[in-house]
Amino acid sequence: MPSALPDGEPVPADGALPAAALAGAADRPLGFYLHVPYCATRCGYCDFNTYTATELRGTGGVLASRDNYAATLADEVRLARAVLGDDPREVRTVFVGGGTPTLLDAADLVRMLSAVREEFGLAADAEITTEANPDSVGPEYLAALRAGGFNRISFGMQSARRHVLEVLDRTHTPGRPEECVAEARAAGFEHVNLDLIYGTPGESDDDWRASLDAALGAGPDHVSAYALIVEEGTGLARRIRRGEVPMTDDDEHADRYLIAEETLSAAGFAWYEVSNWASSEAGRCLHNELYWRGADWWGAGPGAHSHVGGVRWWNVKHPGAYAAALAAGRSPGAGREVLTEEDRRVERVLLELRLREGVPLDLLREAGLAASRRALSDGLLQEEAYGRGRAVLTLRGRLLADAVVRDLVD
């Protein structure tokens, strides 16, 4: 089942934020994340806050149904308007994620987006993204999304090899994601991402190369490549524990990452975050950059997380409980935390070091600066950028990013 939420302090019934969180808001970008918690089946590696029809049966009645979900989520968007008051910002990015957002009718996704547009307005160049499973969309569906205002789409490809998809419990057939890219382009989508996963048990280097080649051959302008993380409590973790499939080790992950960098770079893609490559500046995912740069975003939906002006909060997880709170006129927030200046400094280091631009050295404390000098000597940070006052990972540093950042936050 999905992982637990942190505790935190209570969220006021009306969702009100401290005045300090709203101070200076006009100078910060604002995005919306809209969470759709439904999936047709549960993938063996997934620990996201998602639910199949079987898991929801008898646990929330009509309130947990996806039939009226768009209207329920729109209620939270209206709550956001009330909480943010006369905040003058238009929304810069909207990202619909899940779950499988495209299990809903295209009209429902457009209705959710329309609620954001009506309450806040969208910037003229707003980035509007939805995730999609390759077997849950077709040309008509994609055309309806594009006509409704979506201009970016992210397909969960994961692999081009059937046996790898089977281990991941993915239901689409090899080749279908590539068809989806062509259909999205035909519908008028300006930006298309393919998500890949490496390090699946039973995957070989050649399998991974084939997946990269297939993804690039489809013609996206963005590729995300993530190492498989086996989370406790998932079906895949249980299969590994029973010895049914082998565990991939860190050395294999490193080899696959190097293959990805070599292949994507040769095709004209440049990394801008450790796990993300784009063929141009315009292809970068602006919504994710809001997260990585500590901007403001409102996460609407069960289990969604939000951040505004140093206050972070998260919603109740279950769709039924979420809908019941909104129906009663209450915030669906389950808890929140007010970040200290030190919390925010640490988060900047943790997140910005993963970016191509790196992190300013003046954010580091004495121990972190000493660690940065060691990392520079060890070839983990770029010398030229260091001379300009920034800590920027080298390729070798990207392979060891988690270890490097642990030292730099001290």
N, C-alpha and C positions, 0 to 999 in steps of 0.2 A: 504494500500500500504506500501512498505518497508519504514523504518525510514530514516530520512534525514541524510546526512553526515555533519560533522562539517565544518566550513569555512576554517580556517588556512590561510597560505600564499601561493602564487602561486607556482606551481611546474615548474621548467624550461622546456622548450619545449623538450630538449633532456634528461630530467630526471636526470641531473647531481646532485650529492650529494656534500655537503661541504667536503673539504679534511679531516677535523677532524673526519667525520663519518667513513672514511675508515682507519684511523690510528689504528693500532693494530688489524685489522680485522682477521688476520691469527690465532689469539689466541681465537677467538670466534666461536662457532658452527654456521653453516648456514643451514637454512631450506627453503623449498618452500611450500607455500600454493597455490593451484590451484583451483579457484572458478568456479563452473559450475552453472549458474544462472537459470536453467530451472526446472520446475516442471510440472507434468501432471495436478495436481489440487493444489489449495492453501489450506493448513491446516488452520483451524480456529484460532489457537493460534500463527501462524507464522508471524513474522515481519522481516524476513531476506530479503536480496536483491535477490529475486527470481521472476520469471515471468512464467505464463502459456502461452500457444499458443494464447489464447484469448486476454490476456493483451498485447502481442507483436504485434498483427495483426495491420498493418498499421502504426506502430510507428518506424520502422527501416528498413523495407524492407529486402533485402537479407543480409544486414549487421547484423541484429539481429537474423538471422537464426542459429539454432544449427547445421545445416548441415556442415557448414564450420568453426565451433567454434574452433575445435582443432587447425586448422592452424592459426587462429587469435591469440589464446593464445600463441602458439609457437613464434609468432612475439614478444610478450612481454618478453618471456624468452630470446630471442636474445637481446632485449633492455637491460634486466638486465645484460647480459654479457658485453655489451658496457659500461654501467654505472659503473659496478664494476671493469672494466678494467682487470688488471693482477692479481686480487685477486686469490690466489692459492688454496683456499679451495674447497674440494669436498663437495657435498651436503650430509648432515647427515640425513635429513628427508624430505619426500615429503608427503603432505596430500592433497587429492582431496576431496573438500567438496562442499556443495551447499545450497539450491537447491537439485536436485537429479542427482548426477553425472552419475548414471547408466541408465539415459534416453539416454545418448549418447551410441553409439556402443562401445563395449569393445576395438575395434581397435583405436577409438578416444582417450580413456583414455591412452592407451599404447603410442599413438603418442605424447600426451602431456608429458608423463613421458620421452619419448625418447628425446624430445627437451631439458629437463633439463640434462639428461645424456650426450648428445652430446655437450652442451655448457659448462657444469661445471664438469661433472663426478660425479659419486655417490660413496660414501664411501663403502668399502667392506661389512660393516654391516649396511648399510643404512636401515632405516625403511620407507617403502613405503605403504601408507594407502589410501584407498578410502572409503567414506561413500556409503551406498547402501540402497535402499528401498527393503524390502523383496519381494514385488510383481514385481520388475523390473529386477530380475536376475534369472538365472537357472544354472544347472551344466555346460553347455557349455560356458556360459558367464563367470562364475567364473574360469573355466579352462583357458580361454583366458587371463584373467587378471593375473592369477598366472604365466602363461608362459611368459607374457610380463613384469614381474618384480615386480608385487605387492606381498607383503608378509604379509600384515595386512589388515583387513576389519572390518568396523563398521556398523552393521545393526541397523536401527531405529525400534526397537521393540515397545517401549513405554508402552505397556500393553498386558496382556494375555486375558483380558476380552473384549468381543465384544462391550458391551455398553459403555465402556470407550473409545475404539478406535473410536466409532461413534461420541462421543462428540468432540474428537480431529480431526475429519475428516480424519482419517487414512483409507486407502483403503485396506490394506492387511487383511487377515483373521487370527484369532487366530490359533496358531500352525505353521504358515508359517515361522516366524523367526527361530524357532527351526529347521525346515527342512533346512533353509539356512545355519545354523551353520554346520550341517552335510555335506551339499554339499561343503561348503568352506573347511572343513577339508579334504574331499575326493579330492578336487582340489589341496591340498598341502599347504593351508594357515597355517602359523605357529602361527599367533595370530589373535584372533577373539574377537571383542567387541560387546556387546549388550547395546544399549541406552534405558533407561527406564525413564518414567516421573511419578512422584507421585503428588497427590493433584488435580487431574482432578475433576471437579464438578461431583458428583454422584458416585465417587469411594469410596469404603469402605476399612477398614483395611484388611478385608478378601480378597478383590479384589487385594490389593497391595501385600499381602503375596502370593497369587496365581501367580502373575506376577513374583515375585522374584523366587519362586520355579520353575516356567516354564523356566525362564532364566538360572538358575543354572543347571537344568536338561538337557539343551541343550549342556552344556560343553564348554562355552567360557572361556577364561583366563583373561577377563577384563569385568567389568560391570560399566557403568556410570549411576548414578541415580540423576536426576535433579528435583527440585521442579518446578511445573508449574508456570510460571510468565505470568500473563494476561496483555499483552501490549495494550496500547491505540491504537485505529485504526484497531485492528484485528476483525475478525468475531466473535471470542469467547467473546471479550469484549462487543461487541454490544448485543450478546445473554444474557449475564449476566445483562447488563443494562436494557434490556427489561424484565428481570425476568424469562426467559425461562429455565435457569439453575442456580443453586446456586453457590455462591463464596466459595471456600475453605479457611478456616482461618489459621493463622500462627500456632495455636496449633495443628491443624491436620497435617500440614507440619512437625512439630517437631516430632509428633508421628510416622509418616511414615518414617522419617529419622532414628529414633531409631530402627524401625522394620528392615529397610535395613541393618543397622550396625550389628544388632544381627544375622540376617539371613546370611548375606555374611560372617561375621567373622566365624560363625559356619561351613561354607562350605570351610574354608581355604583361604578366600580372605582377604587382608589387605588394609585399606585405605592408599593412598599416597597423595591424594588431597581431599578436602572436599567432592566432588561429584564423586570421582573415586576410584575404588577398583580393585586390580589385584591379581591373584593367585600366582604370583612370581615377582621377580624384572624384569625379562625379559618381563613380560606382560605389564609393565607400558607403557603409550603412550609417547614416547620420543618427538614427535612433540609438543604436548601440553606443555611439560616441557620446551621447548624453549620459549614459550610465558611466562610461569610463572616465568622463571628465567631471562627474559630480554635479551635473545640472539638475533641473527640476523635472520630475515626471510623476504623473498620477497613474497608478495601476488600478484599473477597474476589473472586477471579477473575483471569483472565489480564490483565496490564497494569494492574490496579487499583492506585490509590494510597491510602495510609493516612497518618494523622497521630495520634500519641498523645504528649502532653506535650512538644511541641517536637521530636519525632523524626518524620521523614517518610520513607516507603519505598514502593517500587513493585515489583510482581510481574513475573516473566517474561511476555512477551507471548503466546507461542504456546500454544494450548490443550493441545497434546501435551506440551510441555515443562512446563507448569504441572501437568498431571495426573501426569507422571512424577516430579516432585519430591515431591508429596504421597504418591504410592504408595511412595516410598522413605523416607518419614518425615522429609523435609526441608522447610524453609520454601521456598515458591516465590518468595521475595523476590529481586529482581535487584540491588538497590542501595538505599542509604539515605543520608540526610544528617541531622546533628544541627544544628538551627537555633540560632544565637546569639541573645542578647537583641535585638541590633540587627536581625537577620533578622526576628524576630517583630514588632518594632515596625514595620518597613517593611511587612510583610504586613498588619498591622492597618490601616495607613493605606490601602494599596492596595485592600483589600477593603471596609472599613467605610465609606469615603467613598462607595461605591456605594449604600449603604443610606439609607433615608428618615431615620433617626436621625443619620446622618453619623458623624464621627469627633471625639473630644475634641481640642481645640486643644493640650492639654498633652502630646499624643503627638508634636507637631511639634518639630523642631529650629529653630534660629534662622533658617536660610535658608528652611525650610518655612513658618515663621510669617510671614516677610516676603512670601513668595509668596501666602500666604492673604490677606494684607491687599490685595495687588494684585488677587487674584481677587474679593474682596469689592467693591472699587472698580469692577471690570469687570462686576459683576452676575452673577458665576458662583456666588457663595455667598449664602445667605440672611442678611440683616442681623439679624433677630430671633434666629435660632439662634446667630449669631456672638456676639451679646451675652451669650448663656448659656454661652459657652465651647465651642461646637461648630461644626465646619465642615460645613455641609449644602448640597448642590448645589441651585441653582435649576433651573428648566426649561432655561434656556440653558446652565447648567453641566452638566446631564446630557448635552447634545449634545456637549460638549467634555470629558467626564469623563476620558478617557485623558490628555489634555494637562494638565488640572488636577492630577490625581494625580501625574503625573511631577514637577511643580514642588513639590508638598507633601511628597514623601518626602525631599527634599534635607536 
